[in-house]
Each structure stands twice: as structure tokens, then as C-alpha cells.
């Protein structure tokens, strides 16, 4: 027979649950003073865990498209717009975009009413996506549902435009000749 010690209900648990990803102390705070140049945890493992989480979240979002997203996806899938391939609920960096054409570096976002309240977040997101040389087109849900043909035509025009070019790094590029 196995001897087990029962904990009284008032006794606090001695084990502390591990924090969720991204929560808890910073690695540097936990190891402060242990070594003058501590190496951070294996970033490759952390990156893999983050990508796995993003992929799972994207799969869930693909299964739960809004009516407007479903309507637009039916027009974008199978290379229906000028032969360009679009992907839906696609992870890019720390964001998941509604639709993206990687070849044209074009992102399509279908926004509901909640986006009118989170403009600062959307601006920060759009700025990061632009830094990655993506163009972002945003449409309201009701525009996609009521004016689908006009939305698709605007996407078709945008996909024909060349993707943005990176700005040259200081000191690069051609010098002007007199």
C-alpha cells in the first residue's frame, strides 16, 4: 500500500504553475547577477513554439470565417483574380492577416465594427506590414457583403500594381552624374 500525505485545504500549493508563453519574468530579470553575459534561452525553440501557436490560431480562424470573409474568399480562392494565389488567415510576423497574395505583396483585411475602436492597433500593424513591403487594403464587412463586385474590382486593380520597392540603405544606390 502506498503512503500518501493529504494536504489540508488551507495549505497552499508548493508548486507554482509555469507562466503562459509571453507572461512571467523576463529572462534577464530572472538571471540577473548570475553571469556577466548570460546567454538567452534558445531562441530557436521559442520561435518554433510561437510559430506553432500562430499556425494553430490561424487554422482556428480559417474554420470560423465571418460571412463577409466567406463571401470574399469565394472570389479570391483558386486564382480567380488575374491568376494570383491568395491565402486566408495567414500568419505574418506576430500578426495573422485575413487574406494575402504573397506574389503581389498585397494584404486584404475585412473589418467589422470592432476595428473602429482599435485604430491605434491597426495603424501599428499596418506600419509593421508596410515595413515588410506589403500593401494593405481594408474593407468594411458590409461593403464586402453589399458591394462584392466593387470590392473584387478594387483588389484586381491593386494586384496589378507592382509591389512596393524597398528604400535604399544609406550609402547605396546610384550617384547622380553631372
C-alpha positions as CSV (number, residue, x, y, z in Angstrom):
1,X,0.0,0.0,0.0
2,X,1.2,3.4,-0.9
3,X,1.6,6.1,1.8
4,X,0.1,9.4,0.7
5,X,0.2,12.6,2.6
6,X,-3.0,14.5,2.3
7,X,-2.8,18.3,2.0
8,X,-5.2,20.2,4.1
9,X,-7.5,22.5,2.1
10,X,-5.9,25.6,3.8
11,X,-2.3,24.6,2.8
12,X,-1.1,26.5,-0.3
13,X,0.3,24.5,-3.2
14,X,4.1,24.4,-3.1
15,X,4.4,24.1,-6.9
16,X,4.0,27.3,-8.9
17,X,2.4,26.8,-12.4
18,X,4.6,27.8,-15.3
19,X,3.6,31.1,-16.8
20,X,1.9,31.1,-20.2
21,X,4.0,32.0,-23.2
22,X,4.9,35.6,-23.0
23,X,4.0,36.1,-19.4
24,X,6.1,36.0,-16.3
25,X,9.5,37.5,-15.7
26,X,11.9,38.4,-18.4
27,X,14.8,36.0,-18.7
28,X,17.3,38.8,-17.9
29,X,15.4,39.6,-14.7
30,X,15.4,36.0,-13.5
31,X,19.1,35.6,-14.1
32,X,20.4,39.0,-13.1
33,X,23.8,38.8,-11.5
34,X,24.4,35.1,-12.2
35,X,26.8,35.7,-15.1
36,X,28.1,38.9,-16.6
37,X,27.0,37.9,-20.1
38,X,24.3,35.2,-19.8
39,X,23.1,33.7,-23.0
40,X,19.3,33.9,-23.5
41,X,17.2,30.8,-23.7
42,X,17.3,29.0,-27.1
43,X,15.6,31.5,-29.3
44,X,15.1,28.8,-32.0
45,X,12.9,26.8,-29.6
46,X,10.9,29.9,-28.6
47,X,10.4,30.9,-32.3
48,X,9.3,27.4,-33.1
49,X,6.7,27.4,-30.2
50,X,5.4,30.9,-31.3
51,X,5.1,29.7,-34.9
52,X,3.3,26.6,-33.9
53,X,0.9,28.7,-31.8
54,X,0.3,31.1,-34.7
55,X,-0.4,28.2,-37.1
56,X,-2.9,26.6,-34.7
57,X,-4.6,30.0,-34.2
58,X,-4.7,30.6,-38.0
59,X,-6.3,27.2,-38.5
60,X,-9.0,28.0,-36.0
61,X,-9.7,31.3,-37.7
62,X,-9.9,29.6,-41.1
63,X,-12.6,27.3,-39.7
64,X,-14.5,30.3,-38.3
65,X,-14.7,32.9,-41.1
66,X,-17.2,35.7,-40.8
67,X,-19.9,35.9,-43.5
68,X,-18.0,38.7,-45.2
69,X,-14.7,36.7,-45.2
70,X,-16.5,33.7,-46.6
71,X,-18.0,35.8,-49.4
72,X,-14.7,37.4,-50.3
73,X,-12.8,34.0,-50.0
74,X,-15.2,32.5,-52.6
75,X,-14.0,35.2,-55.0
76,X,-10.2,35.0,-54.1
77,X,-9.6,31.3,-54.0
78,X,-8.4,29.2,-56.9
79,X,-6.5,32.1,-58.5
80,X,-9.7,33.7,-59.7
81,X,-8.2,37.3,-59.7
82,X,-5.8,37.6,-62.6
83,X,-4.3,34.2,-61.8
84,X,-2.9,35.4,-58.4
85,X,-2.9,33.0,-55.5
86,X,-4.4,34.3,-52.2
87,X,-4.1,32.6,-48.8
88,X,-6.6,33.2,-46.0
89,X,-5.9,33.7,-42.3
90,X,-2.1,33.7,-42.9
91,X,0.5,34.3,-40.1
92,X,2.9,37.1,-40.9
93,X,5.3,38.0,-38.1
94,X,3.3,38.3,-35.0
95,X,0.0,39.0,-36.9
96,X,-2.5,36.9,-38.7
97,X,-3.8,38.6,-41.8
98,X,-7.3,37.9,-43.3
99,X,-6.0,37.4,-46.9
100,X,-2.6,37.8,-48.6
101,X,-1.2,37.4,-52.0
102,X,2.5,36.8,-51.4
103,X,3.5,37.3,-55.0
104,X,1.9,40.8,-55.2
105,X,2.7,41.5,-51.5
106,X,-0.9,42.6,-51.0
107,X,-2.9,42.1,-47.8
108,X,-6.7,42.3,-47.7
109,X,-8.3,43.0,-44.3
110,X,-12.1,42.6,-43.8
111,X,-13.0,44.7,-40.8
112,X,-16.0,44.6,-38.6
113,X,-17.3,47.2,-36.1
114,X,-14.6,46.4,-33.5
115,X,-12.0,47.9,-35.8
116,X,-13.5,51.4,-35.4
117,X,-12.4,51.2,-31.7
118,X,-8.9,49.8,-32.3
119,X,-7.5,52.2,-34.8
120,X,-4.2,52.6,-32.9
121,X,-3.6,48.8,-33.1
122,X,-4.5,48.7,-36.8
123,X,-2.2,51.6,-37.5
124,X,0.7,49.9,-35.7
125,X,0.0,46.7,-37.5
126,X,-0.2,48.3,-40.9
127,X,3.1,50.2,-40.3
128,X,4.8,46.9,-39.5
129,X,3.4,45.2,-42.6
130,X,4.5,48.2,-44.7
131,X,8.0,47.8,-43.3
132,X,7.9,44.3,-44.7
133,X,6.9,45.7,-48.1
134,X,3.2,44.7,-48.0
135,X,0.4,46.9,-49.1
136,X,-2.8,46.7,-47.0
137,X,-6.3,47.2,-48.4
138,X,-9.1,47.4,-45.8
139,X,-12.8,46.9,-46.4
140,X,-15.7,47.0,-44.1
141,X,-17.8,43.8,-43.7
142,X,-21.0,45.5,-45.1
143,X,-19.0,46.7,-48.2
144,X,-17.9,43.1,-48.9
145,X,-21.4,41.8,-48.4
146,X,-23.3,44.5,-50.3
147,X,-20.8,45.6,-53.0
148,X,-18.8,42.4,-53.6
149,X,-18.2,43.1,-57.3
150,X,-16.8,46.6,-56.5
151,X,-14.5,45.2,-53.8
152,X,-13.2,42.5,-56.0
153,X,-12.5,45.0,-58.8
154,X,-10.5,47.2,-56.4
155,X,-8.5,44.1,-55.4
156,X,-7.9,43.3,-59.0
157,X,-6.6,46.8,-59.7
158,X,-4.3,46.6,-56.6
159,X,-2.9,43.2,-57.5
160,X,-1.8,44.5,-61.0
161,X,0.3,47.3,-59.4
162,X,3.9,46.4,-58.7
163,X,4.7,45.6,-55.1
164,X,6.5,48.4,-53.1
165,X,10.2,48.6,-53.6
166,X,12.5,48.8,-50.5
167,X,14.1,52.1,-50.0
168,X,17.9,52.0,-50.5
169,X,20.0,51.8,-47.4
170,X,22.1,55.0,-46.7
171,X,25.1,54.9,-48.9
172,X,23.6,52.6,-51.5
173,X,22.1,53.4,-54.9
174,X,23.4,55.2,-57.8
175,X,25.1,58.6,-57.6
176,X,23.9,61.4,-59.8
177,X,26.3,62.2,-62.6
178,X,26.7,65.8,-63.7
